Amino acid sequence: MSNNIENELRVTVAKILEVDVEVIQHDSSSDTLESWDSLKHMSIIVEIEKKYGIQFLDDDIEKVLSFDSLLARVEELLNS
């Protein structure tokens, strides 16, 4: 299941950031991708919440600024 979520999440993030899926790696973040600005970050959060029926806490939104941290938090929320 984890690999499937990772792939789906990668596609979602790439679509919102308007980059190729291959660009999204575990270390991809708002620091490494110019298109990952605050507005697109919120779009990523909203899309993931709708797609998986989860809700990020306000603290989460400020902490999940990389693909790796985003994936980890999504998996935690889905497993809780």
HELIX and SHEET records of a PDB file:
HELIX    1   1 SER A    2  LEU A   17  1                                  16    
HELIX    2   2 VAL A   21  VAL A   23  5                                   3    
HELIX    3   3 SER A   38  TYR A   52  1                                  15    
HELIX    4   4 ASP A   58  LYS A   63  1                                   6    
HELIX    5   5 PHE A   67  LEU A   78  1                                  12    
END                                                                             
